Amino acid sequence: MKHHHATITFLLGAVFFGLNPLFINLGYAAGWALSQIMVVQAIIALIVLWIIGIFALRRHPHTAKKLTFKTVLSLMLAGSFTGLTSILYYASMQYLPASLAVVLLFQFIWIGVLFEWVFSRKRPSKQTMVTVILTLVGVLFAADVFNGGLSDITLIGFVLGIGSAFSYSAFIIVSGSVAVDVPATIRTPFMITGATLLIFIIFPPHMSLNSEVLSSGSIWIYAGGLALCGLILTPLMFAMSTPHISAGLATILGAVELPVSVIVAYIGLSEYIAPSRWFGVALILVAIAIGEMKGIWHKFINRRRFAN
């Protein structure tokens, strides 16, 4: 996959993840508990992805030889990070205003760059640092922190929120480094199997589900939306794209989730969005453009040299 194709694919995955607050808030409003929503979405995602995975294995039978016990275990461990992110992020919204929960989640921007610096020994460039700073400032405006204040932060809410940022950063990095020679349509089912096992350990299905839950149409709609956006499309697109872009760039591109969340709140939840929040959205988009500017400029120069 070419770099610009990988960038677009990753951005689409981030956009889908940004739709999650719509479904989780609607689910909470309908009276469903976090445990019920998490278990149902995991079941849906597992079934859909394994249907895709079985067909993919039939198309690529030689790939089965690459799926050693160690590889499968690594994929499941990597996938557990996306399950952990969902649990921590959605749980933080029970203890914090949504705007503050989003701010804490989006600390993954600098955490991801830090992870790449520490584990890959890749020191961030000045351009990357400028992009990170602009993105974080945009996050603060887009989440309306300056109007809401920070007095509503509780200790458990902070721990859950910042934990979701660390787990999300880890997921972005490992999804681009584990079994990259295996097609994404085969890697992702194993990864979501790991996520599902973690969810089932924390929320045992026999304690979260009953006949009333399973027979209700609304939870399947809300959990289905979460499964599609959070556990199917996003991990699948990240698995396809992250091997072809740097972890630092992936972290920066992931910031597009917040503008999507703000737009969804405005259109889908009829929330009033102050002008300062739209300014934050614009600033994040500018930061992403700056992050991509260097690569686009180098490609332009190389094409001119080749043409001459």
C-alpha positions in Angstrom: 0.0 0.0 0.0 1.3 3.4 -1.0 1.9 6.0 1.7 -0.9 8.3 0.7 -3.3 5.4 0.4 -2.3 4.3 3.9 -2.8 7.8 5.2 -6.3 8.0 3.8 -7.2 4.5 5.1 -5.9 5.4 8.6 -7.9 8.7 8.5 -11.1 6.8 7.6 -10.5 4.4 10.5 -10.0 7.3 12.9 -13.2 8.9 11.5 -15.2 5.8 12.3 -13.7 5.7 15.8 -14.9 9.3 16.3 -18.5 8.1 15.8 -18.4 6.0 18.9 -19.5 8.7 21.4 -22.8 9.0 19.5 -23.7 5.3 20.0 -22.4 5.0 23.6 -24.4 8.1 24.7 -27.5 6.9 23.0 -27.0 3.5 24.7 -26.6 5.1 28.1 -29.7 7.3 27.5 -31.7 4.1 26.6 -30.8 2.7 30.1 -28.2 0.2 29.1 -25.2 -0.5 31.3 -21.6 -0.3 30.1 -21.2 -4.1 30.7 -24.2 -5.0 28.6 -23.2 -2.7 25.7 -19.5 -3.9 25.8 -20.4 -7.6 25.7 -23.0 -7.3 22.9 -20.7 -5.2 20.7 -17.9 -7.7 21.3 -20.1 -10.6 20.2 -21.2 -8.8 17.0 -17.7 -7.8 16.1 -16.3 -11.2 16.7 -18.9 -12.9 14.4 -18.6 -10.4 11.6 -14.8 -10.3 11.6 -14.4 -14.1 11.7 -16.8 -14.4 8.7 -14.4 -12.0 6.9 -11.4 -13.9 8.2 -12.6 -17.3 7.1 -13.2 -16.1 3.5 -9.8 -14.4 3.6 -8.0 -17.6 4.7 -9.6 -19.5 1.8 -8.3 -16.9 -0.6 -4.8 -17.0 1.0 -4.3 -20.6 2.2 -0.5 -20.2 2.3 -1.0 -17.6 5.1 -2.0 -20.3 7.5 1.7 -21.4 7.7 2.6 -18.0 9.1 0.0 -18.2 11.9 2.2 -19.9 14.5 1.2 -20.0 18.1 3.5 -17.1 18.9 2.1 -15.0 16.1 -1.5 -15.7 17.1 -0.8 -14.9 20.7 1.0 -11.7 19.7 -2.0 -10.6 17.6 -4.5 -11.4 20.4 -2.3 -9.4 22.9 -2.2 -6.5 20.5 -6.0 -6.6 20.0 -6.6 -6.6 23.7 -5.4 -2.9 23.7 -8.4 -1.9 21.6 -10.8 -3.7 23.9 -9.1 -2.0 26.9 -9.3 1.4 25.2 -13.1 1.0 24.7 -13.6 -0.1 28.3 -11.6 2.7 29.9 -12.9 5.4 27.5 -16.6 4.6 27.9 -16.2 4.0 31.6 -14.6 7.4 32.1 -17.7 9.1 30.7 -19.6 7.8 33.7 -17.4 9.8 36.1 -16.4 12.8 33.9 -18.1 15.2 31.6 -17.7 14.0 28.0 -15.5 17.0 27.1 -13.0 16.1 29.8 -13.1 12.4 29.0 -12.2 13.3 25.4 -9.4 15.6 26.5 -7.8 12.8 28.5 -8.2 10.3 25.7 -6.5 12.7 23.3 -3.4 12.7 25.4 -2.5 9.8 23.2 -1.2 12.4 20.7 2.0 13.2 22.8 2.0 9.7 24.4 2.3 8.1 20.9 5.2 10.4 19.9 6.9 9.6 23.3 6.4 5.8 22.8 8.0 6.1 19.3 10.9 8.1 20.8 11.5 5.6 23.7 10.9 2.3 22.0 11.9 3.0 18.4 14.7 5.5 19.2 13.1 7.9 16.7 13.5 11.4 18.0 10.6 13.6 16.9 11.4 16.3 14.4 10.7 20.0 15.0 7.8 19.7 12.5 6.4 16.9 14.5 6.7 18.8 17.8 4.9 21.8 16.3 2.2 19.5 15.0 1.7 17.9 18.4 1.5 21.3 20.2 -1.0 22.7 17.7 -3.1 19.5 17.9 -3.1 19.5 21.7 -4.2 23.2 21.8 -6.9 22.4 19.2 -8.0 19.5 21.5 -8.4 21.9 24.4 -10.5 24.3 22.4 -12.6 21.6 20.6 -13.4 19.9 24.0 -14.4 23.4 25.4 -12.1 23.0 28.4 -11.7 26.7 28.8 -15.4 27.3 29.4 -16.0 24.1 31.4 -13.0 24.3 33.7 -11.1 21.4 35.2 -12.9 21.3 38.6 -15.1 18.3 37.6 -12.2 15.9 37.3 -12.4 13.0 39.8 -9.5 10.7 40.6 -11.2 7.6 39.2 -12.3 9.5 36.1 -8.7 10.8 35.5 -7.2 7.3 35.9 -9.7 5.8 33.5 -9.4 8.6 31.0 -5.6 8.8 30.9 -5.5 5.0 30.9 -7.5 5.0 27.7 -4.9 7.3 26.1 -2.0 5.0 27.0 -3.9 1.9 25.8 -5.0 3.6 22.5 -1.4 4.7 21.8 -0.2 1.2 22.4 -2.8 -0.2 20.1 -1.8 2.2 17.3 1.8 1.3 17.6 1.5 -2.5 17.9 -1.1 -2.8 15.2 1.6 -1.7 12.8 4.3 -3.9 14.1 2.8 -7.3 14.7 2.6 -9.9 11.9 2.6 -7.2 9.2 3.2 -9.9 6.5 -0.3 -11.4 7.3 -3.2 -9.7 5.5 -5.3 -7.3 7.6 -8.4 -9.3 7.0 -6.8 -12.2 8.7 -4.9 -10.3 11.4 -7.9 -8.4 12.6 -10.1 -11.4 13.6 -7.3 -12.7 15.9 -6.8 -9.2 17.3 -10.5 -8.7 18.1 -10.6 -12.2 19.6 -8.0 -10.9 22.1 -10.2 -7.8 22.7 -13.3 -10.0 23.2 -11.5 -12.2 25.7 -10.5 -9.2 27.8 -14.0 -7.8 27.7 -15.4 -11.1 28.8 -13.0 -11.4 31.6 -13.9 -7.9 32.9 -17.6 -8.3 32.1 -18.5 -12.0 32.3 -21.3 -12.6 29.7 -23.4 -14.7 32.1 -23.6 -11.7 34.5 -24.2 -9.1 31.8 -26.7 -10.7 29.6 -30.1 -12.2 30.1 -33.2 -12.9 28.0 -34.5 -9.4 28.4 -31.2 -7.9 27.1 -30.9 -10.3 24.2 -34.5 -9.8 23.1 -34.3 -6.0 23.1 -33.8 -4.4 19.7 -32.3 -1.1 20.9 -29.2 -2.6 22.5 -28.4 -4.5 19.3 -28.6 -1.2 17.4 -26.4 0.9 19.7 -23.9 -2.0 20.4 -24.0 -2.8 16.7 -23.0 0.8 15.9 -20.2 0.6 18.4 -19.0 -2.7 17.1 -19.0 -1.5 13.5 -17.1 1.7 14.2 -15.0 0.7 17.2 -14.2 -3.0 16.8 -14.6 -3.8 13.1 -13.8 -0.9 10.7 -11.3 1.0 12.9 -9.0 -2.0 13.8 -9.4 -3.3 10.2 -8.3 0.0 8.6 -5.6 0.5 11.2 -4.2 -3.0 10.5 -4.2 -2.2 6.8 -2.5 1.2 7.0 -0.2 1.4 10.1 2.6 -0.9 8.6 3.0 1.8 5.9 3.2 5.0 8.0 5.2 5.9 11.1 3.8 5.6 14.5 4.2 9.3 15.1 2.3 10.2 12.0 -0.4 7.7 12.8 -0.8 9.3 16.3 -1.2 12.7 14.8 -3.6 11.6 12.1 -5.7 10.0 14.9 -6.5 13.4 16.1 -9.2 13.7 13.4 -11.4 11.7 15.7 -12.1 14.7 17.9 -13.5 16.9 15.0 -15.7 14.0 14.0 -17.0 13.7 17.5 -17.8 17.4 17.7 -19.6 17.3 14.3 -21.5 14.2 15.4 -22.5 15.9 18.6 -23.8 18.9 16.6 -25.7 16.9 14.0 -26.6 13.7 15.7 -27.1 14.8 19.3 -28.2 18.4 18.6 -25.7 19.8 20.9 -24.7 23.5 20.8 -21.1 23.9 19.6 -19.5 27.2 20.7 -17.4 29.1 18.1 -14.3 28.3 20.2 -14.9 24.6 19.7 -15.1 25.1 15.9 -11.8 27.0 16.2 -10.3 23.9 17.9 -11.6 21.7 15.1 -10.0 23.9 12.5 -6.7 24.0 14.4 -6.6 20.2 14.6 -7.1 19.9 10.8 -4.4 22.5 10.2 -2.0 20.5 12.5 -2.7 17.3 10.5 -2.1 19.2 7.2 1.3 20.4 8.6 2.1 16.9 9.6 1.6 15.8 6.0 3.2 18.8 4.4 6.7 17.5 4.5 5.9 14.3 2.8 3.8 16.0 0.1 6.6 18.6 -0.5 9.3 15.8 -0.8 7.1 13.9 -3.3 6.6 17.1 -5.4 10.4 17.8 -5.4 11.2 14.2 -6.4 8.7 14.3 -9.2 10.2 17.6 -10.5 13.7 16.1 -10.4 12.5 12.9 -12.2 10.7 15.0 -14.9 13.8 17.0 -15.5 
